[in-house]
Amino acid sequence: METELDDKKGKSKNRTLWTLRILLSVYAVLYVIIGSGDFLSFNAPNSWDIEYSALKILFAIFVIGYAISWKNELASGVIFIFWFLGMCYENFSLCTSDCGAGIAMGIPLLILSIFFIVYGIRKKR
């Protein structure tokens, strides 16, 4: 009986992990599609000012967190929280146009990062 219960718990955890990874992948695709104008404009006159440089650094942090999410869920959740805090800082301090959109679009990743942290903590138990 206990082995069946353990198998069900293991399958449930595995489904939860794959659900988180799929949702993160969907978010990553949308992030690249929506943010590609900011990341691919290397020849624009203001592409290397502080606002766009911060967005490029935040994108690199997101890519690192995405890559780590396949190995260490807890660490990736923490990285995504730092990414969200960086987006908040960028939108409140550095942003000159379309402020607030980064925070609004970052809320789903904040929620996912909380789920990654909870999953990582439960996995260690």
Secondary structure, DSSP 8 states (H G I E B T S, - for coil): -HHHHHHHHHHHHHHHHHHHHHHHHHHHHHHHHHHHHHHS-SSSTTTTSHHHHHHHHHHHHHHHHHHHTTT-HHHHHHHHHHHHHHHHHIIIII--SSTTHHHHHHHHHHHHHHHHHHHHHHHH-
